[in-house]
């Protein structure tokens, strides 16, 4: 059964153009083609990147955040409560009104106190500013290295300047060592992002990020196995171009360097929109969809790689809408809106609202007590008992 499935999966009709078989892709001395087993090397390389990231964040990023004045906000901790903690861990982190009422009765607490407990508990799970800073530093370091590595590998390649060259001699295009290591670098990085996904900073586009990582890994892996190496290298270098500006934008945002952050974000927005909505569709989508058919007839691999590339483009459109909205707000309001993908602290505004509400309630109660005891008369006369109350609750004869 497993043997049959393996043979079916690696049928040349799925991976190679019509008229080409695996026998035509046999390696010879001095000529090497991509082998699917090579992809297994990306797993240990990904684990090495995870170790390097942990060491980088502890030894470099965290001390750097302290020197640059990045301070973690002091968050009030939720008081230990086994009932609420069990509900938070197993049921829901943001209960509705009915559940709050039931939990308040069960714990013999006011509804507002239960609501405050959940708010503080959620804030305890949110990543600290120094963690965000460290993560952004690591990604910025990698994207810079990856982008310039890509440029160094591709600047003398003919398909970097003439995109039709991506299909010259396809699929019998020998694998060069520089392209192999560039592929391993990118694939290992995205595997490392998958491994650290449960521990990374979670944003509102968390599901889209998962789809993006999965599509990227599938695209890199399939393009390697089907020897779409040339088009794959173009996809990777285009993506890294804008990411080089996104991460320093976050870094300066965490440092509270507002003007620098705003300037970098505008540069990032321009690079992202041009690279993802103009260069990518023409250089990659149009290239794979039309130019490739000048060389071979469509086959399964042709349709599959185009589907993956279109999924990436849909994600580009989704993120472009968020970016355009933020740029529009910046132009209209003159100030940069917070990243809509990020979770915001609930404590500040909500705690202040609770304090104001409590003060208003206490003020109304005090005013009601004063008027009911006869301390304020309609005609402005003295109180009936001719006494004034001090702040400590004692009475003083006039």
Secondary structure, 3 states (H helix, E strand, C coil): CHHHHHHHHCCHHHHCCCCCCHHHHCCECCECCCCHHHHHHHHHHHHHHHHHHHHHHHHHHHHHHHHCCCCCCCCCCCCCCHHHHHHHHHCCCCCCHHHHHHHHHHHCCCHHHHHHHHHHHHHHHCCCHHHHHHHHHHHHHHHHHHHHHHHHHHCCCHHHHCHHHHHCCCCCCCCCHHHHHHHHHHHHHHHHHHHCCCCCCCCCCHHHHHHHHHHHHHHHHHHHHCCCHHHHHHHHHHHHHHHHHHHHHHHHHHCCCHHHHHHHHHHHHHHHHHHHHHHHHHHHHHHHHCHHHHCCCCCHHHHHHHHHHHHHHHHHHHHHHHHHHHHHHHHHHCCCCCCCCCCCCCHHHHHHHHHHHHHHHHHHHHHHHHHHCCCCCCCCCCCCCCEEECCCCCEEEC
